[in-house]
Amino acid sequence: MYIRQKQLDNLKALVKPGKVLVIYGARRTGKTTLIKEFLRGETHPYLLVNPKFQRQFKGYPLLKLKSI
């Protein structure tokens, strides 16, 4: 659990208002679980995009994404 807590602490340090944070890596390494754990209890708006729907957002105006 120490490693997961360290990852959460690193993520908290990287998140900045008005910025996009992209997390990528090999399959089945816990990226989605880490993000969901990080977002648990979050009160600010966020958009978690499943790769299956990623193409739908390509070229989508940023103002439209902010309004979702």
mmJSON file of the N, C-alpha and C atoms, coordinates in Angstrom:
{"data_MODEL":{"atom_site":{
"group_PDB":["ATOM","ATOM","ATOM","ATOM","ATOM","ATOM","ATOM","ATOM","ATOM","ATOM","ATOM","ATOM","ATOM","ATOM","ATOM","ATOM","ATOM","ATOM","ATOM","ATOM","ATOM","ATOM","ATOM","ATOM","ATOM","ATOM","ATOM","ATOM","ATOM","ATOM","ATOM","ATOM","ATOM","ATOM","ATOM","ATOM","ATOM","ATOM","ATOM","ATOM","ATOM","ATOM","ATOM","ATOM","ATOM","ATOM","ATOM","ATOM","ATOM","ATOM","ATOM","ATOM","ATOM","ATOM","ATOM","ATOM","ATOM","ATOM","ATOM","ATOM","ATOM","ATOM","ATOM","ATOM","ATOM","ATOM","ATOM","ATOM","ATOM","ATOM","ATOM","ATOM","ATOM","ATOM","ATOM","ATOM","ATOM","ATOM","ATOM","ATOM","ATOM","ATOM","ATOM","ATOM","ATOM","ATOM","ATOM","ATOM","ATOM","ATOM","ATOM","ATOM","ATOM","ATOM","ATOM","ATOM","ATOM","ATOM","ATOM","ATOM","ATOM","ATOM","ATOM","ATOM","ATOM","ATOM","ATOM","ATOM","ATOM","ATOM","ATOM","ATOM","ATOM","ATOM","ATOM","ATOM","ATOM","ATOM","ATOM","ATOM","ATOM","ATOM","ATOM","ATOM","ATOM","ATOM","ATOM","ATOM","ATOM","ATOM","ATOM","ATOM","ATOM","ATOM","ATOM","ATOM","ATOM","ATOM","ATOM","ATOM","ATOM","ATOM","ATOM","ATOM","ATOM","ATOM","ATOM","ATOM","ATOM","ATOM","ATOM","ATOM","ATOM","ATOM","ATOM","ATOM","ATOM","ATOM","ATOM","ATOM","ATOM","ATOM","ATOM","ATOM","ATOM","ATOM","ATOM","ATOM","ATOM","ATOM","ATOM","ATOM","ATOM","ATOM","ATOM","ATOM","ATOM","ATOM","ATOM","ATOM","ATOM","ATOM","ATOM","ATOM","ATOM","ATOM","ATOM","ATOM","ATOM","ATOM","ATOM","ATOM","ATOM","ATOM","ATOM","ATOM","ATOM","ATOM","ATOM","ATOM","ATOM","ATOM","ATOM","ATOM"],
"id":[1,2,3,4,5,6,7,8,9,10,11,12,13,14,15,16,17,18,19,20,21,22,23,24,25,26,27,28,29,30,31,32,33,34,35,36,37,38,39,40,41,42,43,44,45,46,47,48,49,50,51,52,53,54,55,56,57,58,59,60,61,62,63,64,65,66,67,68,69,70,71,72,73,74,75,76,77,78,79,80,81,82,83,84,85,86,87,88,89,90,91,92,93,94,95,96,97,98,99,100,101,102,103,104,105,106,107,108,109,110,111,112,113,114,115,116,117,118,119,120,121,122,123,124,125,126,127,128,129,130,131,132,133,134,135,136,137,138,139,140,141,142,143,144,145,146,147,148,149,150,151,152,153,154,155,156,157,158,159,160,161,162,163,164,165,166,167,168,169,170,171,172,173,174,175,176,177,178,179,180,181,182,183,184,185,186,187,188,189,190,191,192,193,194,195,196,197,198,199,200,201,202,203,204],
"type_symbol":["N","C","C","N","C","C","N","C","C","N","C","C","N","C","C","N","C","C","N","C","C","N","C","C","N","C","C","N","C","C","N","C","C","N","C","C","N","C","C","N","C","C","N","C","C","N","C","C","N","C","C","N","C","C","N","C","C","N","C","C","N","C","C","N","C","C","N","C","C","N","C","C","N","C","C","N","C","C","N","C","C","N","C","C","N","C","C","N","C","C","N","C","C","N","C","C","N","C","C","N","C","C","N","C","C","N","C","C","N","C","C","N","C","C","N","C","C","N","C","C","N","C","C","N","C","C","N","C","C","N","C","C","N","C","C","N","C","C","N","C","C","N","C","C","N","C","C","N","C","C","N","C","C","N","C","C","N","C","C","N","C","C","N","C","C","N","C","C","N","C","C","N","C","C","N","C","C","N","C","C","N","C","C","N","C","C","N","C","C","N","C","C","N","C","C","N","C","C","N","C","C","N","C","C"],
"label_atom_id":["N","CA","C","N","CA","C","N","CA","C","N","CA","C","N","CA","C","N","CA","C","N","CA","C","N","CA","C","N","CA","C","N","CA","C","N","CA","C","N","CA","C","N","CA","C","N","CA","C","N","CA","C","N","CA","C","N","CA","C","N","CA","C","N","CA","C","N","CA","C","N","CA","C","N","CA","C","N","CA","C","N","CA","C","N","CA","C","N","CA","C","N","CA","C","N","CA","C","N","CA","C","N","CA","C","N","CA","C","N","CA","C","N","CA","C","N","CA","C","N","CA","C","N","CA","C","N","CA","C","N","CA","C","N","CA","C","N","CA","C","N","CA","C","N","CA","C","N","CA","C","N","CA","C","N","CA","C","N","CA","C","N","CA","C","N","CA","C","N","CA","C","N","CA","C","N","CA","C","N","CA","C","N","CA","C","N","CA","C","N","CA","C","N","CA","C","N","CA","C","N","CA","C","N","CA","C","N","CA","C","N","CA","C","N","CA","C","N","CA","C","N","CA","C","N","CA","C","N","CA","C","N","CA","C","N","CA","C"],
"label_alt_id":[null,null,null,null,null,null,null,null,null,null,null,null,null,null,null,null,null,null,null,null,null,null,null,null,null,null,null,null,null,null,null,null,null,null,null,null,null,null,null,null,null,null,null,null,null,null,null,null,null,null,null,null,null,null,null,null,null,null,null,null,null,null,null,null,null,null,null,null,null,null,null,null,null,null,null,null,null,null,null,null,null,null,null,null,null,null,null,null,null,null,null,null,null,null,null,null,null,null,null,null,null,null,null,null,null,null,null,null,null,null,null,null,null,null,null,null,null,null,null,null,null,null,null,null,null,null,null,null,null,null,null,null,null,null,null,null,null,null,null,null,null,null,null,null,null,null,null,null,null,null,null,null,null,null,null,null,null,null,null,null,null,null,null,null,null,null,null,null,null,null,null,null,null,null,null,null,null,null,null,null,null,null,null,null,null,null,null,null,null,null,null,null,null,null,null,null,null,null,null,null,null,null,null,null],
"label_comp_id":["MET","MET","MET","TYR","TYR","TYR","ILE","ILE","ILE","ARG","ARG","ARG","GLN","GLN","GLN","LYS","LYS","LYS","GLN","GLN","GLN","LEU","LEU","LEU","ASP","ASP","ASP","ASN","ASN","ASN","LEU","LEU","LEU","LYS","LYS","LYS","ALA","ALA","ALA","LEU","LEU","LEU","VAL","VAL","VAL","LYS","LYS","LYS","PRO","PRO","PRO","GLY","GLY","GLY","LYS","LYS","LYS","VAL","VAL","VAL","LEU","LEU","LEU","VAL","VAL","VAL","ILE","ILE","ILE","TYR","TYR","TYR","GLY","GLY","GLY","ALA","ALA","ALA","ARG","ARG","ARG","ARG","ARG","ARG","THR","THR","THR","GLY","GLY","GLY","LYS","LYS","LYS","THR","THR","THR","THR","THR","THR","LEU","LEU","LEU","ILE","ILE","ILE","LYS","LYS","LYS","GLU","GLU","GLU","PHE","PHE","PHE","LEU","LEU","LEU","ARG","ARG","ARG","GLY","GLY","GLY","GLU","GLU","GLU","THR","THR","THR","HIS","HIS","HIS","PRO","PRO","PRO","TYR","TYR","TYR","LEU","LEU","LEU","LEU","LEU","LEU","VAL","VAL","VAL","ASN","ASN","ASN","PRO","PRO","PRO","LYS","LYS","LYS","PHE","PHE","PHE","GLN","GLN","GLN","ARG","ARG","ARG","GLN","GLN","GLN","PHE","PHE","PHE","LYS","LYS","LYS","GLY","GLY","GLY","TYR","TYR","TYR","PRO","PRO","PRO","LEU","LEU","LEU","LEU","LEU","LEU","LYS","LYS","LYS","LEU","LEU","LEU","LYS","LYS","LYS","SER","SER","SER","ILE","ILE","ILE"],
"label_asym_id":["A","A","A","A","A","A","A","A","A","A","A","A","A","A","A","A","A","A","A","A","A","A","A","A","A","A","A","A","A","A","A","A","A","A","A","A","A","A","A","A","A","A","A","A","A","A","A","A","A","A","A","A","A","A","A","A","A","A","A","A","A","A","A","A","A","A","A","A","A","A","A","A","A","A","A","A","A","A","A","A","A","A","A","A","A","A","A","A","A","A","A","A","A","A","A","A","A","A","A","A","A","A","A","A","A","A","A","A","A","A","A","A","A","A","A","A","A","A","A","A","A","A","A","A","A","A","A","A","A","A","A","A","A","A","A","A","A","A","A","A","A","A","A","A","A","A","A","A","A","A","A","A","A","A","A","A","A","A","A","A","A","A","A","A","A","A","A","A","A","A","A","A","A","A","A","A","A","A","A","A","A","A","A","A","A","A","A","A","A","A","A","A","A","A","A","A","A","A","A","A","A","A","A","A"],
"label_entity_id":["1","1","1","1","1","1","1","1","1","1","1","1","1","1","1","1","1","1","1","1","1","1","1","1","1","1","1","1","1","1","1","1","1","1","1","1","1","1","1","1","1","1","1","1","1","1","1","1","1","1","1","1","1","1","1","1","1","1","1","1","1","1","1","1","1","1","1","1","1","1","1","1","1","1","1","1","1","1","1","1","1","1","1","1","1","1","1","1","1","1","1","1","1","1","1","1","1","1","1","1","1","1","1","1","1","1","1","1","1","1","1","1","1","1","1","1","1","1","1","1","1","1","1","1","1","1","1","1","1","1","1","1","1","1","1","1","1","1","1","1","1","1","1","1","1","1","1","1","1","1","1","1","1","1","1","1","1","1","1","1","1","1","1","1","1","1","1","1","1","1","1","1","1","1","1","1","1","1","1","1","1","1","1","1","1","1","1","1","1","1","1","1","1","1","1","1","1","1","1","1","1","1","1","1"],
"label_seq_id":[1,1,1,2,2,2,3,3,3,4,4,4,5,5,5,6,6,6,7,7,7,8,8,8,9,9,9,10,10,10,11,11,11,12,12,12,13,13,13,14,14,14,15,15,15,16,16,16,17,17,17,18,18,18,19,19,19,20,20,20,21,21,21,22,22,22,23,23,23,24,24,24,25,25,25,26,26,26,27,27,27,28,28,28,29,29,29,30,30,30,31,31,31,32,32,32,33,33,33,34,34,34,35,35,35,36,36,36,37,37,37,38,38,38,39,39,39,40,40,40,41,41,41,42,42,42,43,43,43,44,44,44,45,45,45,46,46,46,47,47,47,48,48,48,49,49,49,50,50,50,51,51,51,52,52,52,53,53,53,54,54,54,55,55,55,56,56,56,57,57,57,58,58,58,59,59,59,60,60,60,61,61,61,62,62,62,63,63,63,64,64,64,65,65,65,66,66,66,67,67,67,68,68,68],
"pdbx_PDB_ins_code":[null,null,null,null,null,null,null,null,null,null,null,null,null,null,null,null,null,null,null,null,null,null,null,null,null,null,null,null,null,null,null,null,null,null,null,null,null,null,null,null,null,null,null,null,null,null,null,null,null,null,null,null,null,null,null,null,null,null,null,null,null,null,null,null,null,null,null,null,null,null,null,null,null,null,null,null,null,null,null,null,null,null,null,null,null,null,null,null,null,null,null,null,null,null,null,null,null,null,null,null,null,null,null,null,null,null,null,null,null,null,null,null,null,null,null,null,null,null,null,null,null,null,null,null,null,null,null,null,null,null,null,null,null,null,null,null,null,null,null,null,null,null,null,null,null,null,null,null,null,null,null,null,null,null,null,null,null,null,null,null,null,null,null,null,null,null,null,null,null,null,null,null,null,null,null,null,null,null,null,null,null,null,null,null,null,null,null,null,null,null,null,null,null,null,null,null,null,null,null,null,null,null,null,null],
"Cartn_x":[0.821,0.0,0.861,2.11,2.999,3.201,3.402,3.632,2.402,1.204,-0.024,-0.164,0.128,0.035,1.041,2.225,3.246,2.766,2.123,1.578,0.489,-0.387,-1.441,-0.839,0.195,0.861,1.497,2.125,2.723,1.653,0.53,-0.572,-1.118,-1.287,-1.771,-0.831,0.465,1.453,1.429,1.016,1.03,-0.243,-1.341,-2.618,-2.615,-2.893,-2.933,-4.247,-4.861,-6.11,-5.921,-6.872,-6.858,-5.888,-5.283,-4.317,-4.84,-4.33,-4.697,-3.569,-3.921,-2.936,-3.251,-2.298,-2.471,-1.669,-2.323,-1.658,-1.692,-0.521,-0.465,0.559,0.435,1.358,0.872,1.574,1.228,-0.155,-0.76,-2.079,-2.007,-3.117,-3.321,-2.282,-1.915,-0.952,-1.592,-2.921,-3.63,-3.847,-3.719,-3.9,-5.318,-6.312,-7.702,-8.037,-7.571,-7.811,-7.198,-5.978,-5.305,-6.112,-6.576,-7.338,-8.655,-9.354,-10.629,-10.432,-9.36,-9.063,-8.751,-8.013,-7.665,-8.916,-9.843,-11.041,-12.142,-12.012,-13.035,-13.206,-14.409,-14.694,-14.34,-13.872,-13.509,-14.76,-14.697,-15.861,-15.722,-14.52,-14.312,-14.695,-15.098,-15.476,-14.26,-14.5,-13.443,-14.073,-13.255,-13.712,-12.767,-13.26,-12.485,-12.934,-12.055,-12.416,-11.914,-12.841,-12.525,-11.93,-10.832,-10.211,-11.176,-12.212,-13.187,-13.874,-14.018,-14.704,-13.75,-12.463,-11.451,-11.58,-11.847,-11.954,-13.091,-14.129,-15.261,-14.872,-13.854,-13.446,-12.336,-11.761,-10.664,-11.163,-10.473,-10.839,-12.046,-12.557,-13.709,-13.282,-14.032,-13.642,-13.498,-12.445,-12.161,-13.309,-13.914,-15.025,-16.194,-16.423,-17.487,-17.144,-15.873,-15.464,-15.608,-15.285,-15.405,-16.85,-17.783,-19.189,-19.852,-19.141,-19.721,-19.833],
"Cartn_y":[-1.202,0.0,1.261,1.136,2.297,2.862,1.964,2.416,3.153,2.629,3.281,4.658,4.781,6.082,7.051,6.571,7.414,7.889,6.998,7.365,8.424,8.267,9.251,10.599,10.59,11.834,12.518,11.738,12.296,12.901,12.208,12.691,14.01,14.097,15.337,16.496,16.222,17.267,17.719,16.853,17.169,17.866,17.67,18.244,19.751,20.5,21.956,22.455,23.477,24.022,24.511,24.189,24.646,23.908,22.838,22.07,20.659,20.033,18.661,17.754,16.664,15.682,14.375,13.862,12.613,11.53,10.417,9.283,8.134,7.611,6.5,5.479,4.283,3.221,1.895,0.855,-0.479,-0.892,-1.819,-2.331,-3.038,-2.949,-3.71,-3.395,-2.118,-1.724,-0.872,-0.667,0.044,1.526,1.988,3.421,3.884,3.156,3.543,3.455,2.424,2.277,3.434,3.817,4.945,6.229,6.469,7.692,7.687,6.565,6.482,6.686,6.133,6.315,7.784,8.41,9.817,10.703,10.366,11.188,10.919,9.861,9.542,10.723,11.217,12.34,13.699,13.722,14.994,15.818,17.103,17.97,18.844,18.948,19.756,18.944,19.618,18.881,18.202,17.035,16.321,15.502,15.101,14.292,13.106,11.911,10.686,10.016,9.981,9.49,8.067,7.18,5.801,5.787,5.047,5.028,4.658,3.883,3.493,4.729,5.799,7.004,8.154,7.873,8.916,9.612,8.857,9.45,10.461,10.262,11.189,12.577,12.67,13.951,14.616,13.914,14.48,15.715,16.823,18.058,18.752,18.233,18.835,20.154,21.225,22.517,22.458,23.046,23.016,23.611,24.668,25.286,24.312,23.513,22.501,21.45,21.014,20.03,20.569,21.84,22.443,22.512,22.556,22.681,21.333,20.242,18.896,18.624],
"Cartn_z":[0.0,0.0,0.0,0.464,0.486,-0.919,-1.89,-3.262,-3.779,-3.524,-3.989,-3.357,-2.069,-1.4,-1.997,-2.317,-2.941,-4.316,-5.071,-6.376,-6.227,-5.234,-4.992,-4.601,-3.773,-3.378,-4.587,-5.456,-6.674,-7.575,-7.692,-8.523,-7.977,-6.671,-6.053,-6.335,-6.347,-6.603,-8.06,-8.968,-10.401,-10.893,-10.194,-10.633,-10.392,-11.458,-11.397,-11.993,-11.4,-11.945,-13.383,-14.228,-15.612,-16.505,-16.026,-16.815,-17.049,-18.094,-18.416,-17.953,-17.334,-16.903,-17.616,-18.367,-19.105,-18.396,-18.145,-17.521,-18.518,-18.83,-19.762,-19.277,-19.784,-19.409,-19.956,-19.613,-20.079,-19.572,-20.307,-19.913,-18.568,-17.837,-16.599,-15.52,-15.415,-14.38,-13.298,-13.377,-12.314,-12.54,-13.785,-14.079,-13.748,-14.223,-13.982,-12.499,-11.838,-10.401,-9.63,-10.002,-9.359,-9.54,-10.759,-11.039,-10.27,-10.284,-9.563,-8.069,-7.531,-6.111,-5.821,-6.718,-6.569,-6.626,-7.514,-7.71,-6.691,-5.913,-4.915,-3.961,-3.869,-2.978,-3.568,-4.81,-5.452,-5.719,-5.409,-5.607,-6.846,-7.391,-8.591,-9.822,-10.903,-12.11,-12.747,-13.311,-14.022,-15.133,-16.092,-17.214,-17.337,-17.124,-17.249,-18.539,-19.532,-20.869,-21.047,-21.346,-21.667,-23.077,-23.31,-24.639,-25.763,-25.444,-26.457,-27.055,-26.254,-26.7,-27.022,-26.943,-27.122,-28.482,-29.545,-30.883,-30.979,-30.181,-30.225,-29.735,-28.879,-28.327,-29.13,-30.1,-30.881,-31.634,-31.456,-32.122,-31.508,-30.406,-29.742,-29.112,-29.313,-28.742,-27.224,-26.715,-25.289,-24.475,-24.962,-24.224,-24.093,-25.112,-25.032,-23.996,-23.955,-22.96,-21.558,-21.356,-20.034,-19.57,-20.523,-20.148,-19.864,-20.146,-19.923,-18.437],
"occupancy":[1.0,1.0,1.0,1.0,1.0,1.0,1.0,1.0,1.0,1.0,1.0,1.0,1.0,1.0,1.0,1.0,1.0,1.0,1.0,1.0,1.0,1.0,1.0,1.0,1.0,1.0,1.0,1.0,1.0,1.0,1.0,1.0,1.0,1.0,1.0,1.0,1.0,1.0,1.0,1.0,1.0,1.0,1.0,1.0,1.0,1.0,1.0,1.0,1.0,1.0,1.0,1.0,1.0,1.0,1.0,1.0,1.0,1.0,1.0,1.0,1.0,1.0,1.0,1.0,1.0,1.0,1.0,1.0,1.0,1.0,1.0,1.0,1.0,1.0,1.0,1.0,1.0,1.0,1.0,1.0,1.0,1.0,1.0,1.0,1.0,1.0,1.0,1.0,1.0,1.0,1.0,1.0,1.0,1.0,1.0,1.0,1.0,1.0,1.0,1.0,1.0,1.0,1.0,1.0,1.0,1.0,1.0,1.0,1.0,1.0,1.0,1.0,1.0,1.0,1.0,1.0,1.0,1.0,1.0,1.0,1.0,1.0,1.0,1.0,1.0,1.0,1.0,1.0,1.0,1.0,1.0,1.0,1.0,1.0,1.0,1.0,1.0,1.0,1.0,1.0,1.0,1.0,1.0,1.0,1.0,1.0,1.0,1.0,1.0,1.0,1.0,1.0,1.0,1.0,1.0,1.0,1.0,1.0,1.0,1.0,1.0,1.0,1.0,1.0,1.0,1.0,1.0,1.0,1.0,1.0,1.0,1.0,1.0,1.0,1.0,1.0,1.0,1.0,1.0,1.0,1.0,1.0,1.0,1.0,1.0,1.0,1.0,1.0,1.0,1.0,1.0,1.0,1.0,1.0,1.0,1.0,1.0,1.0,1.0,1.0,1.0,1.0,1.0,1.0],
"B_iso_or_equiv":[0.0,0.0,0.0,0.0,0.0,0.0,0.0,0.0,0.0,0.0,0.0,0.0,0.0,0.0,0.0,0.0,0.0,0.0,0.0,0.0,0.0,0.0,0.0,0.0,0.0,0.0,0.0,0.0,0.0,0.0,0.0,0.0,0.0,0.0,0.0,0.0,0.0,0.0,0.0,0.0,0.0,0.0,0.0,0.0,0.0,0.0,0.0,0.0,0.0,0.0,0.0,0.0,0.0,0.0,0.0,0.0,0.0,0.0,0.0,0.0,0.0,0.0,0.0,0.0,0.0,0.0,0.0,0.0,0.0,0.0,0.0,0.0,0.0,0.0,0.0,0.0,0.0,0.0,0.0,0.0,0.0,0.0,0.0,0.0,0.0,0.0,0.0,0.0,0.0,0.0,0.0,0.0,0.0,0.0,0.0,0.0,0.0,0.0,0.0,0.0,0.0,0.0,0.0,0.0,0.0,0.0,0.0,0.0,0.0,0.0,0.0,0.0,0.0,0.0,0.0,0.0,0.0,0.0,0.0,0.0,0.0,0.0,0.0,0.0,0.0,0.0,0.0,0.0,0.0,0.0,0.0,0.0,0.0,0.0,0.0,0.0,0.0,0.0,0.0,0.0,0.0,0.0,0.0,0.0,0.0,0.0,0.0,0.0,0.0,0.0,0.0,0.0,0.0,0.0,0.0,0.0,0.0,0.0,0.0,0.0,0.0,0.0,0.0,0.0,0.0,0.0,0.0,0.0,0.0,0.0,0.0,0.0,0.0,0.0,0.0,0.0,0.0,0.0,0.0,0.0,0.0,0.0,0.0,0.0,0.0,0.0,0.0,0.0,0.0,0.0,0.0,0.0,0.0,0.0,0.0,0.0,0.0,0.0,0.0,0.0,0.0,0.0,0.0,0.0],
"pdbx_formal_charge":[null,null,null,null,null,null,null,null,null,null,null,null,null,null,null,null,null,null,null,null,null,null,null,null,null,null,null,null,null,null,null,null,null,null,null,null,null,null,null,null,null,null,null,null,null,null,null,null,null,null,null,null,null,null,null,null,null,null,null,null,null,null,null,null,null,null,null,null,null,null,null,null,null,null,null,null,null,null,null,null,null,null,null,null,null,null,null,null,null,null,null,null,null,null,null,null,null,null,null,null,null,null,null,null,null,null,null,null,null,null,null,null,null,null,null,null,null,null,null,null,null,null,null,null,null,null,null,null,null,null,null,null,null,null,null,null,null,null,null,null,null,null,null,null,null,null,null,null,null,null,null,null,null,null,null,null,null,null,null,null,null,null,null,null,null,null,null,null,null,null,null,null,null,null,null,null,null,null,null,null,null,null,null,null,null,null,null,null,null,null,null,null,null,null,null,null,null,null,null,null,null,null,null,null],
"auth_seq_id":[1,1,1,2,2,2,3,3,3,4,4,4,5,5,5,6,6,6,7,7,7,8,8,8,9,9,9,10,10,10,11,11,11,12,12,12,13,13,13,14,14,14,15,15,15,16,16,16,17,17,17,18,18,18,19,19,19,20,20,20,21,21,21,22,22,22,23,23,23,24,24,24,25,25,25,26,26,26,27,27,27,28,28,28,29,29,29,30,30,30,31,31,31,32,32,32,33,33,33,34,34,34,35,35,35,36,36,36,37,37,37,38,38,38,39,39,39,40,40,40,41,41,41,42,42,42,43,43,43,44,44,44,45,45,45,46,46,46,47,47,47,48,48,48,49,49,49,50,50,50,51,51,51,52,52,52,53,53,53,54,54,54,55,55,55,56,56,56,57,57,57,58,58,58,59,59,59,60,60,60,61,61,61,62,62,62,63,63,63,64,64,64,65,65,65,66,66,66,67,67,67,68,68,68],
"auth_comp_id":["MET","MET","MET","TYR","TYR","TYR","ILE","ILE","ILE","ARG","ARG","ARG","GLN","GLN","GLN","LYS","LYS","LYS","GLN","GLN","GLN","LEU","LEU","LEU","ASP","ASP","ASP","ASN","ASN","ASN","LEU","LEU","LEU","LYS","LYS","LYS","ALA","ALA","ALA","LEU","LEU","LEU","VAL","VAL","VAL","LYS","LYS","LYS","PRO","PRO","PRO","GLY","GLY","GLY","LYS","LYS","LYS","VAL","VAL","VAL","LEU","LEU","LEU","VAL","VAL","VAL","ILE","ILE","ILE","TYR","TYR","TYR","GLY","GLY","GLY","ALA","ALA","ALA","ARG","ARG","ARG","ARG","ARG","ARG","THR","THR","THR","GLY","GLY","GLY","LYS","LYS","LYS","THR","THR","THR","THR","THR","THR","LEU","LEU","LEU","ILE","ILE","ILE","LYS","LYS","LYS","GLU","GLU","GLU","PHE","PHE","PHE","LEU","LEU","LEU","ARG","ARG","ARG","GLY","GLY","GLY","GLU","GLU","GLU","THR","THR","THR","HIS","HIS","HIS","PRO","PRO","PRO","TYR","TYR","TYR","LEU","LEU","LEU","LEU","LEU","LEU","VAL","VAL","VAL","ASN","ASN","ASN","PRO","PRO","PRO","LYS","LYS","LYS","PHE","PHE","PHE","GLN","GLN","GLN","ARG","ARG","ARG","GLN","GLN","GLN","PHE","PHE","PHE","LYS","LYS","LYS","GLY","GLY","GLY","TYR","TYR","TYR","PRO","PRO","PRO","LEU","LEU","LEU","LEU","LEU","LEU","LYS","LYS","LYS","LEU","LEU","LEU","LYS","LYS","LYS","SER","SER","SER","ILE","ILE","ILE"],
"auth_asym_id":["A","A","A","A","A","A","A","A","A","A","A","A","A","A","A","A","A","A","A","A","A","A","A","A","A","A","A","A","A","A","A","A","A","A","A","A","A","A","A","A","A","A","A","A","A","A","A","A","A","A","A","A","A","A","A","A","A","A","A","A","A","A","A","A","A","A","A","A","A","A","A","A","A","A","A","A","A","A","A","A","A","A","A","A","A","A","A","A","A","A","A","A","A","A","A","A","A","A","A","A","A","A","A","A","A","A","A","A","A","A","A","A","A","A","A","A","A","A","A","A","A","A","A","A","A","A","A","A","A","A","A","A","A","A","A","A","A","A","A","A","A","A","A","A","A","A","A","A","A","A","A","A","A","A","A","A","A","A","A","A","A","A","A","A","A","A","A","A","A","A","A","A","A","A","A","A","A","A","A","A","A","A","A","A","A","A","A","A","A","A","A","A","A","A","A","A","A","A","A","A","A","A","A","A"],
"auth_atom_id":["N","CA","C","N","CA","C","N","CA","C","N","CA","C","N","CA","C","N","CA","C","N","CA","C","N","CA","C","N","CA","C","N","CA","C","N","CA","C","N","CA","C","N","CA","C","N","CA","C","N","CA","C","N","CA","C","N","CA","C","N","CA","C","N","CA","C","N","CA","C","N","CA","C","N","CA","C","N","CA","C","N","CA","C","N","CA","C","N","CA","C","N","CA","C","N","CA","C","N","CA","C","N","CA","C","N","CA","C","N","CA","C","N","CA","C","N","CA","C","N","CA","C","N","CA","C","N","CA","C","N","CA","C","N","CA","C","N","CA","C","N","CA","C","N","CA","C","N","CA","C","N","CA","C","N","CA","C","N","CA","C","N","CA","C","N","CA","C","N","CA","C","N","CA","C","N","CA","C","N","CA","C","N","CA","C","N","CA","C","N","CA","C","N","CA","C","N","CA","C","N","CA","C","N","CA","C","N","CA","C","N","CA","C","N","CA","C","N","CA","C","N","CA","C","N","CA","C","N","CA","C","N","CA","C","N","CA","C"],
"pdbx_PDB_model_num":[1,1,1,1,1,1,1,1,1,1,1,1,1,1,1,1,1,1,1,1,1,1,1,1,1,1,1,1,1,1,1,1,1,1,1,1,1,1,1,1,1,1,1,1,1,1,1,1,1,1,1,1,1,1,1,1,1,1,1,1,1,1,1,1,1,1,1,1,1,1,1,1,1,1,1,1,1,1,1,1,1,1,1,1,1,1,1,1,1,1,1,1,1,1,1,1,1,1,1,1,1,1,1,1,1,1,1,1,1,1,1,1,1,1,1,1,1,1,1,1,1,1,1,1,1,1,1,1,1,1,1,1,1,1,1,1,1,1,1,1,1,1,1,1,1,1,1,1,1,1,1,1,1,1,1,1,1,1,1,1,1,1,1,1,1,1,1,1,1,1,1,1,1,1,1,1,1,1,1,1,1,1,1,1,1,1,1,1,1,1,1,1,1,1,1,1,1,1,1,1,1,1,1,1]
}}}
